[in-house]
Amino acid sequence: VQLMESGGGLAQPGGSLRLSCTSQGLFFTILEMGWYRQVPGKQRELVARITKEDHTITSDSVKGRFTISRPGGKNMVFLQMDDLKPEDSAVYYCNGQVQTTELSDTVNHWGQGTEVTVSS
């Protein structure tokens, strides 16, 4: 199973970026998907998570500015980031709880990460 992020880059403060995460490989489904971010020297932190049924959890630090979505409950997830701030600069990682068969437990998978830099 591979999770592949795209959409990172450089944005000005107040600007927007949209991150995408798609999945490849042989598996039954991905239950929860989410976005995490990490800066050097700090632990990876949750940005937002979403279930197949569209239930979401969003970090207080980005609430009202970032929106996670998963159209039709498919095995892909997006993060619309608006009103970006310099403190949003980080490597953003896609995460998925992958169920390889209908009866199997989930396995945690991570993408390689995409870098977001917010600077004027």
C-alpha positions in Angstrom: 0.0 0.0 0.0 1.3 3.4 -0.9 0.0 6.8 0.1 1.2 9.6 -2.1 1.0 13.3 -1.2 1.1 16.2 -3.6 0.4 19.9 -3.5 3.0 21.3 -1.1 5.1 24.3 -1.9 5.7 27.9 -1.1 2.8 30.2 -0.1 2.7 33.7 1.3 1.1 34.5 4.6 -2.7 34.6 4.1 -2.4 32.5 1.0 -3.8 29.0 0.3 -2.6 25.6 -0.7 -4.4 22.3 -1.3 -2.8 19.0 -0.4 -3.9 15.8 -2.0 -3.2 12.2 -0.9 -4.0 9.2 -3.1 -3.6 5.5 -2.5 -2.2 2.7 -4.5 -1.9 -1.0 -3.9 -4.0 -4.1 -3.0 -6.2 -3.6 0.0 -9.8 -3.8 1.1 -10.4 -0.2 2.3 -8.9 2.6 4.3 -11.0 3.4 7.4 -9.7 6.7 8.7 -7.4 9.0 6.8 -5.6 12.1 8.1 -3.0 14.7 7.8 -0.1 15.2 10.3 2.7 17.7 10.2 6.2 17.8 11.6 8.9 20.4 11.9 12.5 19.6 12.7 13.1 18.8 16.4 9.4 18.4 17.2 7.0 15.5 17.3 4.7 14.8 14.5 1.3 16.4 15.3 -2.2 15.8 14.1 -3.7 18.4 11.7 -7.0 16.7 10.9 -8.6 13.3 10.5 -11.6 12.0 8.7 -13.6 8.7 8.6 -15.3 7.2 5.6 -18.5 8.5 7.0 -17.2 12.1 7.0 -16.7 12.5 10.7 -13.8 14.9 11.2 -11.4 15.9 13.9 -9.4 19.1 13.4 -6.6 20.5 15.5 -7.4 23.8 17.3 -4.4 25.4 15.7 -5.9 25.1 12.2 -9.6 25.1 13.0 -11.5 27.6 10.8 -8.6 27.8 8.3 -8.0 24.2 7.2 -10.6 21.8 5.8 -10.2 18.1 5.4 -12.3 16.2 2.9 -12.8 12.7 1.5 -15.2 12.8 -1.4 -17.6 9.9 -1.4 -15.6 8.1 1.3 -13.1 7.1 -1.3 -9.5 6.1 -0.4 -8.1 9.6 -1.0 -8.0 12.7 1.2 -7.5 16.4 0.7 -6.5 19.3 2.9 -7.6 22.8 1.9 -5.3 25.2 3.7 -6.5 28.8 3.8 -5.2 31.9 5.6 -1.8 30.2 5.9 0.6 31.4 8.6 4.4 31.0 8.9 3.8 28.6 11.8 2.0 26.3 9.4 5.4 25.6 7.7 6.2 21.9 8.1 6.4 18.6 6.3 2.8 17.3 5.9 2.2 13.6 6.0 -0.8 11.6 4.9 -1.9 8.8 7.1 -4.3 6.0 6.5 -5.6 3.1 8.6 -5.6 0.4 6.0 -7.7 -2.8 6.2 -6.1 -5.3 3.8 -9.0 -7.7 3.9 -12.6 -7.3 5.0 -11.9 -9.2 8.2 -8.3 -8.0 9.0 -7.2 -5.5 11.5 -6.0 -2.1 10.3 -2.4 -1.2 9.7 -1.1 2.3 9.9 0.5 3.6 6.7 2.2 6.9 6.0 3.1 8.8 2.9 6.5 10.3 2.2 5.5 13.8 3.1 5.2 17.0 1.2 6.8 20.2 2.4 4.8 23.4 3.0 6.6 26.7 3.5 4.7 29.9 4.4 6.9 32.9 4.0 6.8 36.4 2.4 
